[in-house]
Amino acid sequence: MADVAAKERKILVAVDESEESSYALSWCIENIIPGNSNDTLILLYSVPPRTVYTSLDGSGEKDHPQGYLFSSDILATMERYSNEVAQCVMAKAKRACKDLDGVKVETIVEHGDARDVICQVAEKLHVDMLVVGSHGYGVIKRAFLGSVSNHCAQNVKCPVLIVKKPKTNGSNN
């Protein structure tokens, strides 16, 4: 049993700006990572892909052959905003980890669909465990929006822990 406790693990925690993600990280810190461990906690944030809207009337063909509705200034502003959100999410996640003794905390920010990014990073880093939060969507919402946690559970080769935030009293969900 001592060998199991001494093993250094790489634990990947997918974080985003949701309460469910914060809860999953807190739960992982309290329940998965023992005090004074040599584990590595990897915090991963996936910057969602930017939606590109093309002009439907073809008006952009002459001046802008790509036909995008947004100017480069607007696209640059959207990119800056996405990066600021990523920095805020990572800063909040790192603050949650500040009291961990002996645990190495690493941060990774990738661009792309969260489902694909999480699976790719877990595979690339050969993590020992993936921790993701669950939004607790019902069948209908999950069918339309998709479930990141379900996708990861089906496609990642390591154990996946899906942490569901308990519903509070008075919640309409």
C-alpha positions, -999 to +999 in steps of 0.1 A: +000+000+000+029+024+006+040+020-030+006+033-042+007+063-019+043+071-030+036+070-067+036+103-084+004+108-104-005+132-131-040+144-126-056+165-153-085+188-143-105+205-170-115+240-158-137+266-173-157+296-160-186+276-146-194+269-109-195+231-117-158+233-129-148+252-097-166+226-076-149+197-094-115+212-088-122+218-051-136+183-048-104+169-064-082+189-041-101+178-010-107+141-019-081+129-045-049+147-036-035+136-002-016+160+019+021+164+011+018+143-021+042+144-050+014+145-075+012+168-105-021+187-109-025+199-145-052+225-150-065+227-185-086+254-201-099+251-236-106+284-254-137+277-275-133+281-312-144+315-326-175+313-346-169+328-381-199+343-398-197+347-435-218+372-454-248+355-470-253+382-497-218+380-511-212+417-504-177+410-490-164+395-523-151+427-538-133+443-509-128+412-487-129+380-507-133+359-476-167+375-471-165+378-433-190+401-415-165+411-388-136+435-394-101+425-383-104+449-354-135+431-341-118+397-345-088+410-326-110+423-298-128+389-296-094+371-295-082+395-267-114+388-248-110+350-251-074+353-238-085+375-209-112+349-199-086+321-201-062+341-178-090+348-153-101+312-152-065+300-147-058+326-120-089+315-101-080+278-105-044+284-093-057+303-063-077+272-054-045+252-054-023+276-034-023+256-002-012+223-017+021+211-002+044+192-025+020+192-054+032+206-087+006+227-104+008+232-141-015+252-164-023+246-200-044+267-223-054+252-256-077+264-284-105+242-298-136+223-288-133+213-252-143+177-259-114+172-284-089+193-265-093+175-232-091+141-248-060+151-268-042+165-239-050+136-216-036+112-243-005+134-251+005+138-214-003+102-204-022+114-173-032+089-146-067+105-141-090+130-157-113+151-135-142+170-151-172+187-138-208+180-149-233+206-156-261+182-149-280+188-181-312+168-186-317+145-216-329+173-239-302+198-232-275+171-234-288+160-268-286+195-282-255+208-264-236+176-261-218+164-230-181+171-226-179+148-196-196+119-214-175+124-245-143+123-224-155+092-204-161+074-237-128+084-254-101+089-229-080+058-220-073+068-183-099+067-155-123+097-157-139+111-126-170+131-133-178+154-104-214+166-101-221+196-080-249+189-055-281+208-062-289+235-036-323+237-020-347+260-039-330+252-072-354+249-102-331+224-120 
